[in-house]
């Protein structure tokens, strides 16, 4: 029997987590293909969409952390908005690595596509309870009033005698 309120560590399921991220990533790329003009895949060969998702996931896992570290001053100065430029660059690199089955027509399409992919991934991870998203909604709690002499009005320094 264990005393105290220690949170249980999250059980690691690498295959399940990979499949979850792959399905969410594929959905996000598919939404970007349909919403953003300039991003295409060959619907006759859906394997190209899956390949693009795998390549984008690998780039996000291995290259993105290095880019974030190298661009840290720009990320700080732009309050994180430069992250969209990094994501757009990774989407354009995905286009070059996958080949003719997945196409991004330029930086503008890549920028908007990266934004759509980020938003869809965030929403899908939040709805499914997966991913590593730290985005949470909380209700503001109101302060409880204390009664008697323990009440603190926060009016400044007061000496009680």
N, C-alpha and C positions, 0 to 999 in steps of 0.2 A: 504494500500500500504506500502511495506517495502522498506526502503532505505538501501544501503550498499550491500556488497557482502557476506552475510552469507550463508554458504552452508546448503542445506536442510538436516535435519537428515535422515539417512537411515531408511526407514519404516521397522519395525520389523514384520516378518512373520514367526513365529516359526515352524509351520507345513511345510511350503514350504522349509525353511532352513534345517529342519531335513530330509525331503525327498531328497533334493538335496545332502546333505552330505551322506545319506544312499546309494543313487545310485552311487555317486562318489566312496565311500568306497567299495561297492560291485564290481564295475568295477576294482578298484585297486587290491583288493584281488584276483579277477579272473585272472587278468594279471599276478600276482605273482604266482598263481597256475600253469599257463601255461609256465612261463619263468624260474622259479626256481625249480631245481630238489630237491626233499625232502619236498615240500609242496603239499598236496593232499586234495581233498574233494571228496565225493561220488557223481558222476554226476547223479546217479539214484535218489538221494534225494537232489535236489537243495536247500531245506530248510536248509540244513547244511551250505551252503555257506552264506545264509542270516543270520543264527544264528551266525556264526563266525563274520560276519560284525557287527552285533548288539553288540556282546560281546566286540569286539575290539574297537568299538566306545565308549561304556560305560567305558572301561578301560582307553581309551585316555581322556575321559571327567573327570573322577573322580580320578583315581590313578596316571596318568601321571603328573599332576601338583605337587603332593606331591613328586614324584620321582625327578622331576626337581629341586624342592627346596632342597631336601636332597642331591642331587648330584651336587649342584651348583659349589663347588670348582673343581670337576673333569671336569665339563662342561667348566669352564673358562680355566683350564690348557690345556685341549685338544682342545680348540677353537671350542667347540660345537660338535666335532666328537663323544663324549660319548653319544650323543643323539641317535645315531644309535644303541648303545648297549642297551639303555633303550627301544627303539622301538622293538628291537629283543626280549628282555625279555617279553614285553607285548604280542608279537605275540606267544611266547612259552606258556605264561599263557593262552592265548586264546585257544590254542590247548588243554590244560589240562581241561579248563572249558567247552568246547564244547563237548568233548568226541571223539568217534570213527569216526564221520562223517567228521571231519576236522583234518588233521594231519600235524605236523611239525616235521621233523626227527632229529633235533638237532640245536645247536646254529648257525652253518654255514648256514644252510638253513634259519633259522629265521633272521639272519643278512642280507643276500642277499634279502630275502623276504621283510623285513622292508625297505630296500633301494628302492626296486622296488615300493612298496606301496607308499612311500613318494614321489617319483618322479612322478608316475602316478597321485596321488592326486593333487600335485602341478600343473601339466600341465592341468588336467581336470578342476580344479578350475579357472585357468587363462583363459582357453578357454571359459568357461561358465559364467565367471564373478561372480561366487559364492565363498563361503568360506571366510576365514579370512586371505588369503594369502597376504603378504606384498611384494611379489616379483613383481617388475615392471621393464619394459624397458623404458629408456628415451634416447632421442637424446641429445647429448651435444650441448648446445647453445654457440655460439661464442659471445665474448664480442663486443659490439658496440663501434666503435671509436667515441670519442668526438672531436669536432672541436673547434678551437679557443683557448682561454686562459684557458678553463675548462679542457683541456686535461691533463690526469695524466699518465705519462709513467712508474710509479712505479720504477724509477731508484734509489730511496733512498731519503734522506733528501735534499731538495732544498729550498733555500730562494729566493722567487721572490720579487724584489724591484720595 
